[in-house]
């Protein structure tokens, strides 16, 4: 390892002051070889088939390769030279990423079996003077500090990492034995934190299951457990109170379908006059997080509306996503909006509350997924949309059901929000622990078992 004596560590934010017995070195000095991956051909069920690690196999929490669902590719032996992974290699993401998750993540390959990595990934063979696990944590520190973004080049929609530039960055490195001690320490500490986070995530799952059961009970059974019941004739609904009805939604709500004007017409979308909210698949996160949608990612102009089949839908409509991975997500509009062809809007008639219909949509989640079964791209067809069923209690009972349900939901949601906040603090602590340890700011105890 060659020390970079010409650089003051305190001038490098991600290094800062380092212990006196640590060295400064460029990342490339920690490697023997960096080799781009290969995608190969479709598997042929012969001896040339081999696991090919993709970016989707990166466990970005544990900083390791996960092979729970491995991809096999056909790669001749001659093409594997320098690319066959061995335990202790690091893998670096070279292409992909985005604004929230930039390219450049690094994970360790800690499996015994042979594999290669895809062409969007590079294999990093580690120098014998370094501990692979320590370097994994060191790269995690650099990624969290966005040092990798200095080496990103983006000429198209895909980010590309200039690995030569990235591995020219300077870091502080202790002796090999100290690297192992720090890695062992972080293995233990992060494992304990991850266990605690997993328990909290499981608690969130239980609360979400409780919330789902509460919603289903409210919109299919009501508030009175002693009321006479009858069979609704609808499998996902089951029995309903005797005085309730089960009707197709289109009979108690006006069905509004969406439309997407030509994207090539810039004046429809990019003009300063584009002020009309337009609900689309770009609003999935909003639909997922809230019962209401106040604004949209994309706006359309009045000119675009006038020259297409799109039209303004009144405030208070229940919009839901009928296409894509998150099919069934729904929310209530708080202002007049237009919708894309991927979105359905229900405008409630006088006999239905929009909040009640919204929660019927939530309760239908399993049924909606059933309707998309077998589709390459999940889609609820218009015939199925028109056949959707809702329970119809008397309007005053709907109000009573919703008042109680929303109070109970709020308590659960507050609990979930609190746990998410706890998880976020644990994750921040985990990262700060890694940063402090790999930069020498934390006095890691000597590991007498190493």
C-alpha positions as CSV (number, residue, x, y, z in Angstrom):
1,X,0.0,0.0,0.0
2,X,1.4,3.4,-1.1
3,X,0.9,6.2,1.3
4,X,-0.3,9.5,-0.2
5,X,1.9,11.8,1.9
6,X,1.2,14.9,-0.3
7,X,-2.4,15.2,1.0
8,X,-3.6,16.7,4.2
9,X,-6.4,14.4,5.5
10,X,-8.1,17.3,7.3
11,X,-8.7,18.8,3.8
12,X,-10.7,15.8,2.8
13,X,-14.2,15.9,4.5
14,X,-14.8,12.1,4.4
15,X,-11.4,11.5,5.9
16,X,-10.7,14.3,8.3
17,X,-8.0,13.8,11.0
18,X,-6.9,10.1,11.3
19,X,-5.0,8.2,14.0
20,X,-1.3,8.6,13.9
21,X,-0.7,4.9,13.0
22,X,-3.1,5.0,10.0
23,X,-2.0,5.7,6.4
24,X,-3.5,7.8,3.6
25,X,-4.0,5.8,0.4
26,X,-6.0,6.0,-2.8
27,X,-8.7,3.4,-3.0
28,X,-7.0,1.9,-6.0
29,X,-4.2,0.8,-3.7
30,X,-6.7,-1.5,-1.9
31,X,-7.4,-3.5,-5.1
32,X,-5.6,-6.0,-7.2
33,X,-7.9,-5.8,-10.2
34,X,-11.1,-4.2,-11.2
35,X,-12.9,-6.0,-14.0
36,X,-16.2,-5.2,-15.7
37,X,-18.8,-7.9,-15.6
38,X,-20.5,-9.8,-18.4
39,X,-24.1,-10.5,-19.2
40,X,-23.6,-13.6,-21.4
41,X,-26.4,-15.4,-23.2
42,X,-29.7,-17.0,-22.3
43,X,-29.1,-20.1,-20.1
44,X,-29.0,-23.4,-22.0
45,X,-29.0,-26.0,-19.2
46,X,-25.4,-26.9,-19.8
47,X,-22.0,-26.6,-18.1
48,X,-21.6,-23.0,-19.2
49,X,-24.6,-21.8,-17.2
50,X,-23.5,-19.8,-14.1
51,X,-25.0,-17.4,-11.6
52,X,-24.9,-13.8,-12.8
53,X,-25.1,-11.2,-10.0
54,X,-27.2,-8.2,-10.9
55,X,-27.6,-4.8,-9.2
56,X,-31.0,-6.1,-8.1
57,X,-29.1,-8.7,-6.0
58,X,-27.4,-6.0,-4.0
59,X,-28.6,-6.0,-0.3
60,X,-28.0,-2.3,0.3
61,X,-28.7,-2.6,4.0
62,X,-26.3,-5.5,4.8
63,X,-23.9,-4.4,2.0
64,X,-23.7,-8.0,0.6
65,X,-24.9,-10.0,-2.4
66,X,-28.2,-11.7,-1.8
67,X,-28.8,-14.9,-4.0
68,X,-32.4,-15.6,-2.8
69,X,-33.5,-15.5,-6.5
70,X,-30.4,-16.0,-8.6
71,X,-30.2,-15.3,-12.3
72,X,-28.4,-17.8,-14.5
73,X,-26.6,-16.9,-17.7
74,X,-24.6,-18.9,-20.3
75,X,-21.0,-17.7,-20.1
76,X,-18.1,-19.6,-21.8
77,X,-15.1,-20.4,-19.6
78,X,-12.9,-18.2,-21.7
79,X,-15.1,-15.2,-21.0
80,X,-15.0,-15.8,-17.2
81,X,-11.3,-15.1,-16.9
82,X,-10.8,-12.3,-14.4
83,X,-14.6,-12.2,-13.9
84,X,-15.3,-15.3,-11.8
85,X,-16.3,-14.1,-8.3
86,X,-14.7,-15.6,-5.2
87,X,-15.6,-15.1,-1.6
88,X,-14.3,-11.7,-0.4
89,X,-14.6,-9.9,-3.7
90,X,-16.4,-6.6,-3.7
91,X,-18.9,-5.6,-6.4
92,X,-19.5,-2.0,-7.4
93,X,-22.5,-0.8,-9.3
94,X,-21.3,1.0,-12.5
95,X,-24.5,1.9,-14.3
96,X,-28.0,2.7,-13.1
97,X,-29.1,4.6,-10.1
98,X,-31.1,7.8,-9.9
99,X,-31.5,11.0,-7.9
100,X,-32.5,9.4,-4.7
101,X,-30.2,6.3,-5.1
102,X,-27.2,7.3,-7.1
103,X,-25.0,4.7,-8.9
104,X,-21.9,3.5,-7.1
105,X,-23.1,1.2,-4.3
106,X,-20.6,-1.5,-3.1
107,X,-21.4,-4.9,-1.7
108,X,-19.3,-7.9,-0.7
109,X,-19.6,-11.3,-2.3
110,X,-19.5,-13.7,0.7
111,X,-20.8,-16.9,-1.0
112,X,-18.7,-20.0,-1.7
113,X,-20.1,-20.9,-5.1
114,X,-18.7,-19.4,-8.3
115,X,-20.6,-16.6,-10.1
116,X,-20.0,-13.7,-12.4
117,X,-21.5,-10.2,-12.3
118,X,-23.5,-8.5,-15.0
119,X,-22.2,-5.8,-17.3
120,X,-23.7,-3.1,-15.1
121,X,-21.4,-4.2,-12.3
122,X,-17.6,-4.6,-11.8
123,X,-15.7,-7.2,-9.8
124,X,-13.2,-5.7,-7.4
125,X,-10.5,-8.1,-6.3
126,X,-9.0,-6.9,-3.0
127,X,-5.3,-6.5,-2.2
128,X,-3.9,-8.9,0.4
129,X,-3.1,-5.9,2.7
130,X,-6.7,-5.2,3.2
131,X,-9.7,-6.8,4.8
132,X,-12.7,-7.1,2.4
133,X,-15.3,-6.5,5.2
134,X,-13.5,-3.4,6.4
135,X,-13.5,-2.1,2.9
136,X,-17.2,-2.9,2.5
137,X,-17.9,-0.7,5.4
138,X,-15.5,2.0,4.2
139,X,-17.3,2.1,0.8
140,X,-20.6,2.3,2.6
141,X,-19.3,5.4,4.5
142,X,-18.2,7.0,1.2
143,X,-21.6,6.2,-0.4
144,X,-23.5,7.6,2.5
145,X,-21.4,10.8,2.2
146,X,-22.1,10.8,-1.6
147,X,-18.4,10.8,-2.4
148,X,-19.3,8.5,-5.3
149,X,-21.4,11.2,-6.9
150,X,-18.1,13.0,-7.8
151,X,-17.4,10.2,-10.2
152,X,-20.8,10.0,-11.9
153,X,-21.2,10.8,-15.5
154,X,-24.7,11.1,-17.0
155,X,-25.2,11.9,-20.6
156,X,-28.5,10.0,-20.9
157,X,-31.1,8.9,-18.4
158,X,-28.7,6.3,-16.9
159,X,-25.9,7.3,-14.5
160,X,-22.5,5.8,-15.2
161,X,-19.7,5.6,-12.6
162,X,-16.2,6.5,-13.7
163,X,-14.5,3.8,-11.6
164,X,-11.0,5.1,-12.4
165,X,-11.9,8.5,-11.0
166,X,-13.8,7.0,-8.0
167,X,-10.9,4.6,-7.0
168,X,-8.5,7.6,-7.2
169,X,-10.2,9.0,-4.1
170,X,-8.1,9.2,-0.9
171,X,-9.0,7.4,2.3
172,X,-7.5,6.6,5.6
173,X,-6.4,3.0,6.3
174,X,-5.3,1.2,9.5
175,X,-3.1,-1.9,9.5
176,X,-4.7,-5.1,8.4
177,X,-5.1,-6.5,11.9
178,X,-6.9,-3.3,13.0
179,X,-9.1,-3.4,9.9
180,X,-10.2,-6.9,11.0
181,X,-10.9,-5.7,14.5
182,X,-13.0,-2.8,13.2
183,X,-14.9,-5.1,10.8
184,X,-15.6,-7.6,13.5
185,X,-16.9,-4.8,15.8
186,X,-19.1,-3.4,13.1
187,X,-20.4,-6.9,12.2
188,X,-21.6,-7.3,15.8
189,X,-23.0,-3.8,16.2
190,X,-24.8,-3.6,12.9
191,X,-26.3,-7.1,13.4
192,X,-27.7,-6.0,16.8
193,X,-29.2,-2.8,15.3
194,X,-30.6,-4.7,12.3
195,X,-32.3,-7.2,14.6
196,X,-33.9,-4.3,16.5
197,X,-35.0,-2.7,13.2
198,X,-36.4,-6.0,12.0
199,X,-38.5,-6.3,15.2
200,X,-39.9,-2.8,14.7
201,X,-40.6,-3.5,11.0
202,X,-42.5,-6.6,12.1
203,X,-44.5,-4.5,14.5
204,X,-45.4,-2.1,11.7
205,X,-46.6,-5.1,9.6
206,X,-48.8,-6.2,12.5
207,X,-50.3,-2.7,12.9
208,X,-50.9,-2.5,9.2
209,X,-52.7,-5.9,9.3
210,X,-54.8,-4.6,12.2
211,X,-55.7,-1.5,10.2
212,X,-56.6,-3.6,7.2
213,X,-58.8,-5.9,9.3
214,X,-60.4,-2.8,11.0
215,X,-61.2,-1.3,7.6
216,X,-62.6,-4.6,6.2
217,X,-64.8,-5.1,9.3
218,X,-66.1,-1.5,9.1
219,X,-67.2,-1.5,5.5
220,X,-68.5,-5.0,5.3
221,X,-70.0,-5.6,8.8
222,X,-70.6,-2.2,10.3
223,X,-70.6,-1.2,14.0
224,X,-73.2,-3.5,15.5
225,X,-72.0,-7.0,16.1
226,X,-75.5,-8.2,17.0
227,X,-77.3,-7.0,13.9
228,X,-78.9,-9.8,11.8
229,X,-76.7,-10.7,8.8
230,X,-77.3,-12.0,5.3
231,X,-75.1,-13.4,2.6
232,X,-74.0,-10.7,0.1
233,X,-73.3,-13.2,-2.6
234,X,-69.8,-11.7,-3.1
235,X,-67.0,-13.9,-1.9
236,X,-64.6,-11.1,-0.7
237,X,-67.4,-9.4,1.2
238,X,-69.1,-12.4,2.8
239,X,-72.0,-11.6,5.1
240,X,-73.3,-8.1,5.5
241,X,-75.9,-6.5,7.8
242,X,-79.5,-7.5,6.7
243,X,-80.5,-3.9,6.1
244,X,-77.4,-3.2,3.9
245,X,-77.2,-3.7,0.1
246,X,-74.4,-4.8,-2.1
247,X,-74.4,-2.9,-5.5
248,X,-72.1,-2.3,-8.4
249,X,-70.2,0.8,-7.8
250,X,-71.3,2.2,-11.1
251,X,-74.8,2.4,-9.8
252,X,-74.0,4.5,-6.8
253,X,-71.1,6.5,-8.3
254,X,-70.5,8.0,-11.7
255,X,-67.6,6.2,-13.4
256,X,-65.0,8.6,-14.9
257,X,-62.3,7.2,-17.2
258,X,-59.1,9.0,-17.9
259,X,-57.1,10.0,-21.0
260,X,-53.5,11.0,-21.8
261,X,-53.2,13.7,-24.5
262,X,-50.2,13.5,-26.8
263,X,-46.9,13.8,-24.9
264,X,-45.3,15.1,-28.0
265,X,-47.3,18.3,-27.8
266,X,-45.1,20.4,-25.6
267,X,-47.8,23.1,-25.2
268,X,-50.0,20.5,-23.4
269,X,-47.4,19.9,-20.7
270,X,-44.5,22.3,-20.7
271,X,-46.2,25.6,-21.1
272,X,-46.4,28.1,-18.3
273,X,-50.1,27.7,-18.5
274,X,-50.0,24.1,-17.4
275,X,-51.8,24.5,-14.1
276,X,-54.5,21.8,-14.1
277,X,-53.6,18.8,-11.8
278,X,-53.4,15.6,-13.8
279,X,-53.4,12.3,-11.8
280,X,-51.1,9.7,-13.3
281,X,-48.9,6.8,-12.3
282,X,-46.3,9.5,-11.3
283,X,-48.5,10.1,-8.2
284,X,-48.3,6.5,-6.9
285,X,-46.4,7.6,-3.8
286,X,-49.0,10.2,-2.9
287,X,-51.8,7.6,-3.4
288,X,-49.9,5.2,-1.2
289,X,-49.3,7.5,1.7
290,X,-52.5,9.5,2.1
291,X,-56.3,9.3,1.9
292,X,-56.2,12.5,0.0
293,X,-54.4,13.9,-3.1
294,X,-53.9,17.7,-3.0
295,X,-51.6,18.1,-6.0
296,X,-50.0,16.1,-8.8
297,X,-46.5,15.6,-10.2
298,X,-47.6,16.6,-13.7
299,X,-49.9,19.5,-14.8
300,X,-51.7,19.9,-18.0
301,X,-52.8,23.1,-19.8
302,X,-56.4,24.2,-20.7
303,X,-55.3,24.0,-24.3
304,X,-54.2,20.3,-23.8
305,X,-57.6,19.6,-22.2
306,X,-59.5,21.3,-25.0
307,X,-57.7,19.2,-27.6
308,X,-58.1,15.8,-26.1
309,X,-60.6,13.5,-24.4
310,X,-59.4,14.5,-21.0
311,X,-61.8,16.5,-18.9
312,X,-61.9,18.0,-15.4
313,X,-63.4,15.9,-12.7
314,X,-64.9,17.6,-9.6
315,X,-63.2,17.7,-6.2
316,X,-64.1,14.9,-3.9
317,X,-63.7,12.1,-6.5
318,X,-62.2,8.8,-5.4
319,X,-59.4,8.1,-7.9
320,X,-57.6,4.7,-8.0
321,X,-54.8,3.2,-10.0
322,X,-55.9,0.3,-12.3
323,X,-52.5,-0.3,-13.9
324,X,-49.0,-1.1,-12.8
325,X,-47.2,-2.7,-9.9
326,X,-49.2,-0.8,-7.2
327,X,-52.7,-1.4,-8.7
328,X,-55.6,-0.5,-6.4
329,X,-54.0,2.5,-4.7
330,X,-56.7,5.1,-4.1
331,X,-57.3,8.6,-2.7
332,X,-59.8,11.4,-2.6
333,X,-59.1,14.5,-4.7
334,X,-59.3,17.8,-2.8
335,X,-59.7,20.0,-6.0
336,X,-60.8,19.5,-9.6
337,X,-58.4,17.3,-11.4
338,X,-58.0,15.4,-14.7
339,X,-56.8,11.8,-14.8
340,X,-54.7,9.7,-17.1
341,X,-55.9,6.5,-18.8
342,X,-54.3,4.5,-16.0
343,X,-56.6,6.1,-13.4
344,X,-60.3,5.6,-12.7
345,X,-62.4,8.1,-10.8
346,X,-65.6,7.5,-8.9
347,X,-67.8,10.5,-8.3
348,X,-70.2,9.6,-5.5
349,X,-73.9,10.1,-5.8
350,X,-76.0,11.3,-2.8
351,X,-76.4,7.8,-1.4
352,X,-72.6,7.3,-0.9
353,X,-69.9,9.0,1.1
354,X,-66.6,9.3,-0.8
355,X,-64.7,8.3,2.4
356,X,-66.8,5.1,2.6
357,X,-66.1,4.3,-1.1
358,X,-62.4,5.0,-0.5
359,X,-62.2,2.5,2.3
360,X,-64.2,-0.1,0.3
361,X,-61.3,0.3,-2.3
362,X,-58.9,-0.4,0.5
363,X,-60.8,-3.4,1.6
364,X,-60.9,-4.7,-2.0
365,X,-57.1,-4.8,-2.2
366,X,-57.0,-8.6,-2.4
367,X,-59.9,-8.7,-4.8
368,X,-58.2,-6.2,-7.1
369,X,-55.0,-8.2,-7.2
370,X,-57.1,-11.3,-8.0
371,X,-58.5,-9.5,-11.0
372,X,-55.0,-8.8,-12.4
373,X,-53.8,-12.4,-12.0
374,X,-52.0,-13.7,-15.0
375,X,-51.3,-10.3,-16.5
376,X,-47.7,-9.5,-17.5
377,X,-48.4,-5.9,-16.5
378,X,-51.0,-5.9,-13.7
379,X,-54.1,-4.3,-15.1
380,X,-57.8,-4.2,-14.1
381,X,-59.8,-4.4,-17.3
382,X,-62.8,-2.0,-17.8
383,X,-65.3,-4.9,-17.6
384,X,-63.9,-5.7,-14.2
385,X,-64.0,-2.1,-13.2
386,X,-67.6,-1.8,-14.2
387,X,-68.4,-5.0,-12.2
388,X,-66.8,-3.8,-8.9
389,X,-69.2,-4.2,-5.9
390,X,-69.6,-2.0,-2.9
391,X,-71.6,-2.4,0.3
392,X,-74.3,0.3,0.6
393,X,-75.4,1.1,4.2
394,X,-77.9,3.9,4.9
395,X,-76.0,7.2,4.5
396,X,-76.3,8.1,8.2
397,X,-74.8,4.8,9.1
398,X,-72.0,5.4,6.6
399,X,-71.2,8.6,8.5
400,X,-71.2,6.8,11.9
401,X,-69.0,4.0,10.6
402,X,-66.5,6.4,9.0
403,X,-66.3,8.6,12.1
404,X,-65.4,5.7,14.3
405,X,-63.1,4.1,11.7
406,X,-61.1,7.3,11.1
407,X,-60.5,7.8,14.8
408,X,-59.2,4.2,15.2
409,X,-57.2,4.5,12.0
410,X,-55.6,7.7,13.2
411,X,-54.3,6.1,16.4
412,X,-52.8,3.2,14.4
413,X,-51.3,5.6,11.9
414,X,-49.7,7.6,14.7
415,X,-48.2,4.5,16.2
416,X,-46.8,3.5,12.8
417,X,-45.4,6.9,12.2
418,X,-43.7,6.8,15.6
419,X,-42.1,3.5,14.8
420,X,-40.9,4.6,11.4
421,X,-39.3,7.6,13.2
422,X,-37.6,5.2,15.6
423,X,-36.3,3.1,12.7
424,X,-35.0,6.2,10.9
425,X,-33.0,7.1,14.0
426,X,-31.6,3.6,14.3
427,X,-30.6,3.7,10.7
428,X,-28.9,7.0,11.2
429,X,-27.1,5.7,14.3
430,X,-26.0,2.6,12.3
431,X,-24.5,4.8,9.6
432,X,-22.8,7.2,12.0
433,X,-21.3,4.2,13.8
434,X,-19.9,2.9,10.6
435,X,-18.5,6.3,9.6
436,X,-16.9,6.8,13.0
437,X,-15.3,3.4,13.0
438,X,-13.8,3.4,9.5
439,X,-12.5,6.9,9.8
440,X,-10.8,6.3,13.2
441,X,-13.1,8.7,15.1
442,X,-14.4,5.8,17.3
443,X,-12.1,3.9,19.7
444,X,-12.9,0.4,18.7
445,X,-12.0,-2.2,21.4
446,X,-9.3,-4.7,20.5
447,X,-10.9,-8.0,19.4
448,X,-9.0,-10.6,21.3
449,X,-10.6,-13.4,19.2
450,X,-9.3,-12.0,15.9
